[in-house]
Amino acid sequence: MCTLVFAWQVFGEIPLAVAANRDEAIDRPSDPPTVWDTEPAILAPLDGSAGGTWIGYNEHGVLAAITNRWLDDSPSGDRSRGLLVRDVLGTVTAEDGVRLVEQELQAADYDGFNLVVADENAAIYLEWDGSLRVRTLEPGVHVVVNVGSDGRYRIPERRAEAGHEQAENADALRTALQPEPGESGDAWLDRAAETIADHEYGVCVHEDGFGTRSSSLLALGDEEREYWYADGPPCVTEYERVEGQV
């Protein structure tokens, strides 16, 4: 997944609202979100290649979502980053999830990543490029792309042009998706869905053999949780409500 937008502790009825596009090779197999028979129960799509996931939440309301990290010299990863997301979704709180990541990075090697772990009490952003940086996020709207988040970007020389373009797109998204006066969380998610499908913002990607494969909308509220999924690029694919919420 290459673009993650979320509003944390902005809307009272939906403490965590998420809109995300996943960019991936067209021929990489994946399955749409289902409830996993795990403890705790998890709702997430499945990467059919490595067995992990790129976004999901569990019955305790813990969200985990990851993007690749563009680097000049990426650490060599022998374990899928999607499996790390799956591990985090086995924890009870966001803080527990961060501690698990810290332990896992001592036990296995991973390619570069940006990872968000959040629940109603904390939203935490982790950057891994061979060293780990952890930042606790303030309430507000946040945008994560391959080169960083929220105006803090590290653009590799080998992908300088694309990296600067990503940073500009992320800044434009964050500006466009600031909450409007009196806006509800549901209305914000509707607007976020339109924005991440709008090619003006450059995050619905169509390239030869690669592109935006799916899109996710999540509303994790105090009393109700919803997941909508577009099994294709959101510019041409309708979101459908995922059955069997946890």
ZADOTI-997875 format. One record per atom (N, C-alpha, C): residue in three letters; x, z, y. Coordinates in steps of 0.05 Angstrom, whole numbers, plus 32768, in hexadecimal, padded with zeros to 4 digits. Layout:
ALAXZY/...
END
This chain:
MET801180007FE8/MET800080008000/MET801280008019/CYS800A7FF0802D/CYS801B7FED8044/CYS80107FF7805E/THR7FF77FFD8060/THR7FEC80078079/THR7FD8801E8072/LEU7FDD8035807F/LEU7FCC804C807C/LEU7FC580578097/VAL7FAB8059809C/VAL7FA0806480B5/VAL7F8E807C80AE/PHE7F92809280BB/PHE7F8180A980B4/PHE7F7D80BB80CD/ALA7F6580C680CD/ALA7F5E80DA80E2/ALA7F5C80F580D4/TRP7F6D810780DD/TRP7F6E812280D1/TRP7F65813780E5/GLN7F50814680DE/GLN7F45815B80EE/GLN7F3C8150810A/VAL7F3181398109/VAL7F26812C8121/VAL7F07812F8122/PHE7EFB812B810B/PHE7EDE812B8108/PHE7ED5814380F8/GLY7EC481538103/GLY7EBC816C80F6/GLY7EB0816880DA/GLU7EA0815380D7/GLU7E92814F80BE/GLU7EA4814280A9/ILE7EBA813580B2/ILE7ECD812880A0/ILE7EE9812F80A9/PRO7EF48145809F/PRO7F0E814E80A8/PRO7F24813980A2/LEU7F208128808D/LEU7F3481148086/LEU7F2680F98081/ALA7F2B80E68093/ALA7F1F80CB8091/ALA7F3680B8808F/VAL7F3580A6807B/VAL7F4C80958074/VAL7F4480788071/ALA7F548066807C/ALA7F5180498078/ALA7F6C803E8070/ALA7F6E802F805B/ALA7F8880278051/ALA7F87800B8043/ASN7F9B7FFB8049/ASN7F9E7FE1803B/ASN7FB67FE38029/ARG7FB37FD88011/ARG7FCA7FD67FFE/ARG7FD47FB97FFD/ASP7FED7FB68003/ASP7FFA7F9B8001/ASP800C7F9B7FE8/GLU80097F877FD8/GLU80177F867FBE/GLU80197F697FB4/ALA802B7F657FA1/ALA802C7F4B7F94/ALA80117F447F87/ILE80097F2B7F8A/ILE7FEE7F237F81/ILE7FEB7F277F63/ASP80007F237F54/ASP7FFE7F247F37/ASP80027F407F2B/ARG80067F557F3C/ARG800A7F707F31/ARG7FEE7F7B7F2A/PRO7FEB7F847F10/PRO7FD07F8D7F08/PRO7FC97FA87F13/SER7FAF7FAC7F18/SER7FA57FC67F22/SER7F887FC87F1B/ASP7F7E7FE17F1A/ASP7F627FE77F14/ASP7F567FF57F2C/PRO7F3D7FF07F33/PRO7F307FFE7F49/PRO7F2D801C7F44/PRO7F26802B7F58/PRO7F2480487F56/PRO7F1080517F41/THR7F1880647F31/THR7F0680727F1E/THR7F0F808F7F1E/VAL7EFD80A07F12/VAL7F0480BC7F0E/VAL7F1680BE7EF5/TRP7F2D80CB7EF9/TRP7F4080CE7EE3/TRP7F3A80E97ED5/ASP7F3C80E87EBB/ASP7F3681007EAB/ASP7F4F81117EAA/THR7F54811E7EC1/THR7F6C812F7EC4/THR7F63814A7ECE/GLU7F76815C7ED0/GLU7F7181777EDB/GLU7F85817C7EF1/PRO7F7D817C7F0A/PRO7F6281777F15/PRO7F59815A7F12/ALA7F3F81557F15/ALA7F35813A7F14/ALA7F3F812B7F2C/ILE7F4581117F28/ILE7F5081007F3D/ILE7F3E80E77F3F/LEU7F3A80DE7F57/LEU7F2E80C47F5C/LEU7F4280B27F6A/ALA7F4A809C7F5C/ALA7F5F808B7F66/ALA7F5F80707F58/PRO7F68805B7F65/PRO7F6E80427F56/PRO7F8680467F45/LEU7F8B80337F33/LEU7FA180357F20/LEU7FB3801C7F22/ASP7FCD80207F24/ASP7FE0800B7F22/ASP7FE480047F05/GLY7FDC7FEC7EFD/GLY7FDD7FE57EE1/GLY7FF97FE07ED7/SER800C7FDE7EE9/SER80287FD97EE1/SER80377FF27EDA/ALA803680077EEC/ALA8045801F7EE8/ALA803480377EE1/GLY801A80357EE4/GLY8008804B7EDC/GLY800380607EF1/GLY800D805C7F09/GLY8008806E7F1F/GLY7FF280647F32/THR7FF3806D7F4B/THR7FE080657F5F/THR7FED80657F7A/TRP7FDF80597F8D/TRP7FEA80597FA9/TRP7FD980697FBC/ILE7FC180717FB4/ILE7FB080817FC4/ILE7F9B808E7FB3/GLY7F9280A67FBA/GLY7F7D80B47FAB/GLY7F7A80D07FB5/TYR7F6680DE7FAA/TYR7F6280FA7FB0/TYR7F5881087F97/ASN7F5A81237F98/ASN7F5281327F80/ASN7F3B81457F87/GLU7F3281537F73/GLU7F1A81647F76/GLU7F1E817B7F8A/HIS7F3781817F90/HIS7F3D81967FA4/HIS7F3E818B7FC1/GLY7F3A81717FC3/GLY7F3B81647FDE/GLY7F56815D7FE7/VAL7F6A815C7FD5/VAL7F8581547FDC/VAL7F8781367FDB/LEU7F8F812A7FF1/LEU7F94810D7FF2/LEU7FB281077FF1/ALA7FB980F27FE2/ALA7FD580E87FE3/ALA7FD480CA7FE6/ALA7FE580BF7FF8/ALA7FE680A27FFC/ALA8002809B8003/ILE800B80847FF9/ILE8028807D7FFC/ILE802A80608005/THR803F805B8014/THR80488040801A/THR8065803D8013/ASN806D8024800D/ASN808A801F800A/ASN809880258025/ARG80B2802A8023/ARG80C2802E803B/ARG80D78018803C/TRP80D680098052/TRP80EA7FF38055/TRP81057FFF805F/LEU811A7FF88050/LEU813480048056/LEU81497FEE8053/ASP81607FF18060/ASP81777FE0805B/ASP81837FE58040/ASP81877FFE803A/ASP819280068020/ASP8180801A8013/SER816E80118002/SER815A80227FF6/SER816680317FDF/PRO8160804B7FDB/PRO816980587FC3/PRO815E804B7FAA/SER816D804B7F95/SER8164803F7F7C/SER815080517F6E/GLY813880467F69/GLY812380567F5D/GLY811F804F7F40/ASP812180637F2E/ASP811B805D7F12/ASP80FF80677F0A/ARG80F180747F1D/ARG80D6807D7F17/ARG80C380717F2D/SER80AC80697F24/SER8099805D7F36/SER808F80717F4B/ARG808D80687F64/ARG808380797F7A/ARG8065807F7F75/GLY8057806D7F68/GLY803B80727F62/GLY8037808A7F4F/LEU804B808E7F3D/LEU804980A67F2C/LEU804D80C07F3C/LEU805D80BE7F51/LEU806080D57F62/LEU804580DC7F70/VAL803780C87F79/VAL801C80CC7F85/VAL800A80D97F70/ARG800B80CF7F58/ARG7FFA80DB7F42/ARG800180F87F3E/ASP801B80FF7F3F/ASP8023811B7F3C/ASP8018812C7F52/VAL801A81227F6B/VAL801081327F82/VAL7FF281377F7F/LEU7FE381237F74/LEU7FC681277F71/LEU7FBF813B7F5B/GLY7FD381457F4E/GLY7FCF815B7F3A/GLY7FD181767F46/THR7FD681787F61/THR7FDA81927F6E/THR7FC0819B7F7B/VAL7FC081B57F84/VAL7FA881C17F8E/VAL7FA681C07FAD/THR7FBD81BF7FBA/THR7FBD81BE7FD8/THR7FD281A97FE0/ALA7FD081A07FF9/ALA7FE4818E8004/ALA7FFF819A8004/GLU800181B4800B/GLU801B81C1800C/GLU802781C27FF0/ASP801781C77FDB/ASP802181C67FC0/ASP802B81AA7FB9/GLY801D81967FC3/GLY8026817A7FBD/GLY804181747FC9/VAL8046817E7FE2/VAL8060817A7FEE/VAL807681887FDF/ARG807181A07FD6/ARG808581AE7FC6/ARG808B819F7FAD/LEU807781947FA0/LEU807B81847F88/LEU808D816C7F8E/VAL8088815E7FA4/VAL809881477FAB/VAL80B5814F7FAE/GLU80BA81657FBC/GLU80D5816F7FBF/GLU80E381737FA5/GLN80D4817E7F92/GLN80DF81837F77/GLN80E481697F68/GLU80D181577F6A/GLU80D4813D7F5C/GLU80EB812C7F66/LEU80F1812E7F7F/LEU8107811F7F8A/LEU812281297F81/GLN812281417F77/GLN813B814C7F6A/GLN813D81447F4D/ALA8126813C7F41/ALA812681377F25/ALA812781197F1E/ALA811F81087F30/ALA811E80EB7F2A/ALA812580DB7F44/ASP812B80C27F40/ASP813280B07F56/ASP811A809E7F5D/TYR8116809B7F77/TYR8100808A7F81/TYR810A80777F97/ASP80FD80607F98/ASP8101804E7FAF/ASP80F6805B7FC8/GLY80FD80507FDF/GLY80F3805C7FF8/GLY80D5805C7FFA/PHE80CA80718007/PHE80AD8073800B/PHE80A680838023/ASN808D807F802C/ASN80808090803F/ASN8067809B8031/LEU806480B58031/LEU804F80C28022/LEU804080D68034/VAL802580D48033/VAL801480E78041/VAL800680F8802C/VAL80078112802F/VAL7FF98125801E/VAL7FE881368031/ALA7FCE8137802C/ALA7FBD8145803F/ALA7FA581528031/ASP7F9B8167803D/ASP7F8181738036/ASP7F75817D8050/GLU7F60818D804E/GLU7F5381968066/GLU7F6481A98077/ASN7F7981B4806B/ASN7F8981C88079/ASN7FA481BE8083/ALA7FAE81A88078/ALA7FC8819E8080/ALA7FC98180807B/ALA7FD88172808C/ALA7FDF81568089/ALA7FFD8153808C/ILE800B81498077/ILE8028814A8077/ILE8032812E8070/TYR80468126807F/TYR8052810B807D/TYR806E810E8073/LEU807580FF805D/LEU808F81018051/LEU809C80E58051/GLU80B580E3805A/GLU80C580CB805A/GLU80DC80CE8046/TRP80E080BB8035/TRP80F680BC8022/TRP810680A28024/ASP812080A5802A/ASP8132808E802B/ASP814C8095801E/GLY814B80A8800B/GLY816380B48000/GLY816780D08009/SER815B80D68020/SER815880F2802A/SER813B80F58032/LEU8131810E8031/LEU811581138036/LEU811181208051/ARG80FD81158060/ARG80F581218079/ARG80D781278077/VAL80D0813F807F/VAL80B48148807D/VAL80AA81508098/ARG80928146809F/ARG8086814C80B9/ARG8069815480B6/THR8062816C80C0/THR8046817480C0/THR8038816880D8/LEU8022815B80D3/LEU8014814B80E7/LEU8000815C80F6/GLU7FFC8156810F/GLU7FE781628120/GLU7FCD8154811C/PRO7FB681618122/PRO7F9D81538121/PRO7F9D813A8132/GLY7F9181258128/GLY7F91810C8137/GLY7F9080F48124/VAL7F9480DC8130/VAL7F9480C38121/VAL7FB180BC811C/HIS7FB880B58103/HIS7FD380AF80FB/HIS7FD4809480ED/VAL7FEA808580F0/VAL7FED806B80E4/VAL8008806B80D6/VAL8009806380BD/VAL8021806180AD/VAL8024804480A3/VAL803C803980A7/VAL8043801E809D/VAL805E80208090/ASN8069800A8087/ASN8082800B8078/ASN809A80158087/VAL809A801380A2/VAL80B1801B80B2/VAL80AD803680BF/GLY8097804480B9/GLY8094805F80C4/GLY8078806480CC/SER8075807780DF/SER805A807F80E8/SER805A80888105/ASP804380858111/ASP803D8091812B/ASP8052808D8140/GLY805C80758142/GLY8071806F8157/GLY808D8077814F/ARG809180838138/ARG80AC808B812F/ARG80B480788118/TYR80C380648120/TYR80C9804F810C/TYR80E7804C8108/ARG80EE804580F0/ARG810A803F80E9/ARG810A802380DD/ILE8113801080ED/ILE81107FF480E5/ILE812A7FEA80DA/PRO812A7FE180C1/PRO81437FD780B4/PRO814C7FBD80C0/GLU81667FBA80C2/GLU81717FA180CD/GLU81697F8980BD/ARG81687F8B80A3/ARG81627F748092/ARG81457F6B8094/ARG81337F7B80A0/ARG81187F7380A4/ARG81107F7A80C1/ALA81227F7480D3/ALA811E7F7C80EF/ALA81057F7080FB/GLU81017F5680F8/GLU80EB7F498105/GLU80D07F5380F9/ALA80CE7F5480DF/ALA80B67F5D80D2/ALA80B17F7B80D8/GLY80C77F8A80D9/GLY80C57FA780DF/GLY80BA7FAC80FB/HIS80C47F9E810F/HIS80BA7FA1812A/HIS809D7F98812C/GLU80967F84811D/GLU807A7F7B811D/GLU80687F908111/GLN80717F9C80FB/GLN80627FB280EF/GLN805E7FC98102/ALA80737FD18110/ALA80727FE78123/ALA805E7FE18139/GLU805E7FC88143/GLU804B7FC18158/GLU802F7FC1814E/ASN802B7FB78135/ASN80107FB88129/ASN80067FD48126/ALA80187FE6811D/ALA801080028119/ALA8008800F8133/ASP8018800A8148/ASP801180158162/ASP7FF6800B816C/ALA7FF17FF18168/ALA7FD87FE58171/ALA7FC17FF18161/LEU7FC47FF58147/LEU7FAF80028137/LEU7FA9801E8141/ARG7FBE802D8146/ARG7FBA8049814E/ARG7FAC804A8169/THR7FB28038817B/THR7FA480388194/THR7F8780308191/ALA7F82801B8181/ALA7F678011817D/ALA7F558025816F/LEU7F618036815E/LEU7F518049814E/LEU7F5180658158/GLN7F5880698172/GLN7F538083817E/GLN7F358088817F/PRO7F2C80A18179/PRO7F0F80A68178/PRO7F0280A08193/GLU7EEA80958192/GLU7EDB809081AA/GLU7EC980A881B0/PRO7EC180AC81C9/PRO7EB180C481D0/PRO7E9780C581BE/GLY7E9380DC81B2/GLY7E7C80E081A1/GLY7E7C80D28187/GLU7E9280C5817F/GLU7E9380B68166/GLU7E9380C9814E/SER7E8380C1813A/SER7E8380D18121/SER7E9980C7810E/GLY7E9F80D680FA/GLY7EB280CE80E6/GLY7EAA80B580D8/ASP7E9080B380D1/ASP7E86809B80C3/ASP7E89808280D5/ALA7E83808580EE/ALA7E85806E8101/ALA7EA380668104/TRP7EB4807A8105/TRP7ED180748107/TRP7EDB806580EF/LEU7ED2806D80D7/LEU7EDA805F80BF/LEU7ED0804280BE/ASP7EB7803E80C8/ASP7EAD802380CA/ASP7EBF801280DC/ARG7EC6801E80F2/ARG7ED7800F8105/ARG7EF3800B80FA/ALA7EFE801F80EB/ALA7F18801C80DF/ALA7F17800580CA/ALA7F02800480BB/ALA7F007FEE80A7/ALA7F007FD380B4/GLU7EF37FD080CA/GLU7EF37FB680D9/GLU7F0F7FB080E4/THR7F1D7FC580ED/THR7F367FC180FA/THR7F4C7FB980E6/ILE7F4D7FC680CF/ILE7F627FC080BC/ILE7F5D7FA580AD/ALA7F457F9A80B1/ALA7F3E7F7F80A7/ALA7F437F6980BC/ASP7F467F7180D5/ASP7F497F5E80EB/ASP7F667F5480EC/HIS7F6A7F3A80E9/HIS7F857F2F80E8/HIS7F947F328103/GLU7F867F398118/GLU7F937F3E8131/GLU7FA77F55812F/TYR7FA17F68811D/TYR7FB27F7F811B/TYR7FC87F7C8105/GLY7FC77F6680F7/GLY7FDD7F5F80E5/GLY7FE07F6F80CC/VAL7FCC7F7E80C4/VAL7FCF7F9080AC/VAL7FBE7F878095/CYS7FB07F718097/CYS7FA37F638081/CYS7FB47F4B807C/VAL7FC47F4C8066/VAL7FDA7F398062/VAL7FD47F24804E/HIS7FDB7F0B8054/HIS7FD77EF48042/HIS7FF17EE48041/GLU80007EE7802C/GLU80197ED88028/GLU80197ECB800D/ASP802D7EBA8008/ASP802F7EAD7FEE/ASP80377EC07FD9/GLY80257EC67FC6/GLY802B7ED97FB0/GLY802A7EF67FB7/PHE80237EFC7FD0/PHE80237F187FD9/PHE800E7F1B7FEF/GLY80027F337FF0/GLY7FEF7F378006/GLY7FDF7F518002/THR7FCA7F548012/THR7FB97F6B8011/THR7FA77F687FF9/ARG7FAB7F797FE5/ARG7F9D7F777FCC/ARG7F837F877FCB/SER7F827F9D7FDB/SER7F6B7FAE7FDB/SER7F6B7FBF7FF4/SER7F547FCC7FF9/SER7F527FDD8010/SER7F407FF58009/SER7F47800C8014/SER7F398025800D/SER7F2F80338027/LEU7F17803E8025/LEU7F0C8050803A/LEU7F05806A802C/LEU7F0E80808037/LEU7F08809B802C/LEU7EFE80AD8042/ALA7EE980BC803B/ALA7EDE80D0804D/ALA7EDE80EA803D/LEU7EF180FC8043/LEU7EF381158035/LEU7EE8812C8046/GLY7ECF81338042/GLY7EC281478052/GLY7EC081628045/ASP7EB681758053/ASP7EB381908049/ASP7E9F81918032/GLU7E8A81818035/GLU7E7481838022/GLU7E7181698011/GLU7E7C8153801A/GLU7E78813A800C/GLU7E918129800F/ARG7E98811B7FF9/ARG7EAF81097FF9/ARG7EA580ED7FF1/GLU7EB080D97FFE/GLU7EA880BD7FF8/GLU7EC180AC7FF7/TYR7EC080987FE6/TYR7ED680847FE3/TYR7EC980697FE1/TRP7ED180577FF3/TRP7EC8803B7FF2/TRP7EE1802A7FEE/TYR7EDD80157FDE/TYR7EF480057FD5/TYR7EEE7FE87FD7/ALA7F007FD87FE3/ALA7EFE7FBB7FE3/ALA7F137FB17FD0/ASP7F0B7FA47FBA/ASP7F1D7F9A7FA6/ASP7F277F7E7FAD/GLY7F347F7C7FC4/GLY7F3E7F647FCF/GLY7F437F687FEC/PRO7F4E7F547FFB/PRO7F537F578017/PRO7F397F5D8027/PRO7F3A7F718038/PRO7F217F7A8045/PRO7F157F658059/CYS7F257F518060/CYS7F1A7F3C8072/CYS7F057F2C8063/VAL7F057F2B8049/VAL7EF27F1B803A/VAL7EE47F2A8023/THR7EEA7F448020/THR7EE07F53800A/THR7ED07F6B8014/GLU7EB87F6E800A/GLU7EA77F858012/GLU7EB17F9F8005/TYR7EAE7FB58014/TYR7EB47FCF8008/TYR7E9B7FD77FF7/GLU7EA17FE37FE1/GLU7E8C7FEE7FD0/GLU7E91800C7FCB/ARG7E7C801B7FCA/ARG7E7F80387FC6/ARG7E88803D7FA9/VAL7E9D804D7FA5/VAL7EA780547F8B/VAL7E9580697F7F/GLU7E8B80647F67/GLU7E7A80787F59/GLU7E8B808E7F4D/GLY7E7F80A57F48/GLY7E8D80BB7F3B/GLY7EA180C97F4D/GLN7E9880D17F65/GLN7EAA80DF7F77/GLN7EB180FB7F6B/VAL7EC881067F74/VAL7ED181207F6A/VAL7ED281337F82/
END
